[in-house]
């Protein structure tokens, strides 16, 4: 019987089976030999940390309430990181596949994930060596032991750490080889999770790995005393390492994303004035440590006439150790907008990347931004802006699928995409998100495209409104703004500006916004003025400056209308051109107001008669075409005049906050509370003291668009 099965094809099957068993046994033996006790411990710690991050990312804040101060936080922050996690944090390319994580936690003996074979991924041994050595504080096959501030980590072989200078030489050698290799290829590679440091990180340091820092009980007074230096906890910031690690908060898929090898280089521009020393240094270190060196052309620090002594010679001396850092000092205070223009003017990188001076860039932050510009130079990518607590300096991940928007009167805010929208678009956690308005502090843009768009409007003063101006300009003139979930940057959100404005802060921001409205909003600028900015229409109050160049720029670029922007970029925005319109019905007379030959009277209501149609505008005019109904209180009569949007005497209050007078038409400019009243005989109109129950003082428009 056995001989029969061993004949012909049966013999082949038996041979294949035996060979497979032997091969499997050899695989298991080799795999077990590859796991030392130290490595097994590290892998277990790593899986525990990955599970924590997966759990946090699964708990998304479903609240519809949105805080306009900063992005919406996750329901839980990133949690604490124990000292034992230091070694795990320093691992290179993390495996983020959830299936792999499950198998690792079950047996800890599974083979590494296979490389994708469907795309030409540049994943050569050189790249692996670079990833392994790029984290300079990473010790080969070292087992992490509990540490305190006085202990040093020793590896299993008790090898002596090479001096920092030797490490830097090794690092630079790998960087040189890596850069040369990538410049010769035209393929793609997985995003690099780099975090280069010149010395091992102390896992017990204050605030390390983005943990919340704690103020000693006897230092509360010093915390309060130093708060005004930056309007955040400066005391703690000065005690946190300037190169601290932060948790990798990217969606799991991001570590496996592919980007092109030949991405454009970038100049990173920081503008600051009297910035806190430790925060500025931490911002710069995060860029240097976590950016692929061959892509980082330079870092430009633009000092907008700081007054602090430590931001002068001491800063020059400190930054001299970094060849790529340049400092530009303005001779007088210019403000953020013109300081950025000064930095952009000297930049040599193909892409400009603007960052605030109180940020911490996360691992893998830069390549996803440059990839979007590489694919389309008219795309303007922004990182996900995460929150660094102003109280304890902890690094907090934010809710996914957020975008920047505005509400009237041009107030920036954050808004989460609805679950329905995400499902309809079949979006993953790593997909770029179309963003109607950028926050303005952090973004990348092709340098030539930036100037093709006219850069920032140089007529804008100091700070405020520049994010609206450049956002409208990008979208309406052919570009796109995107938020890139695989790029994450932490940012300290402050309640106040710690620096002084050369002019009045409120007036500066109002002037900038009015300038933006006049150039970009077309007929919708009345919504801006009508939401509390009526006073800006009076040129005696504020002068927005000459707009000729900006209007000519818009015409030259053949930019689309603001209506196109609302319809195609931000269709969710409710922007009726008037507050109410249609027939004006008097409840006492049961008739409608009509205008004929500059004379007002009453008729039976008739929708077909255009003489009975009026608009109640955002500037609070009762208007028919170019004519406005104007109260003349002194003579107790109404007249009809050409509309003048700056004239307060032409304005009426309707549907006021006083619910008892919600249907009344109140004279806005009057020492007494006067309402428009129809004569019971219906032959004239006059003014009288407002009476809530007087039906002859109640007016209704056919269509109301504003509460």
Secondary structure, 3 states (H helix, E strand, C coil): CHHHHCCCHHHHHHHHHHHHHHHHHHHHHHHHHHCCHHHHHHHHHHHHHHHHHHHHHHCCCCCCCCCCCCCCECCCCCCCCCCCHHHHHCCCCCCCCHHHHHHHHHHCCCCCCCCCCCCCECCCHHHHHHHHHHCCCCCCCCCCCCCCCCCCCCCCCCCCCCCHHHHHHHHHHHHHHHHHHHHCCCCEEECCCCCCCCCCCCCCCCCHHHCCCCCCHHHHHHHHHHHCCCCCCHHHHCCCCCCCCCCCCCCHHHHHCEEECCCCCEEEEEEECCCCHHHHHHHHHHHHHHCCCCCEEEEEEEECCCCCHHHCHHHHHHHCCCCCEEEEECCCCCEHHHHHHHHHHHCCCCEEEEECCCEEECCCHHHHHHHHHHHCCCEEEEEEEEEECCCCCCEECECCCEEEEEECCCEEEEEECCHHHHHHCCCCCCCCEECCCCCCCCEEEEHHHHHHCCCCCCCCCECCCHHHHHHHHHHHCCCEEEEEEEEEEEEECCCCCCCCCCCCHHHHHHHHHHHHHHHHCHHHHHHHHHCCCHHHHCCCCCCCCCCHHHHHHHHHCCCCCHHHHHHHCCCCCCCCCCCEEEEEEECCCCEEEEEECCEEEEECCCCCCHHHEEEECCCCCEEECCEEEEEEHHHCEEEEEECCCCCHHHCEEECCCCHHHCCEEEECCCCCCEEEEECCCCCCEEEEECCCCCHHHEEEEEEECCC
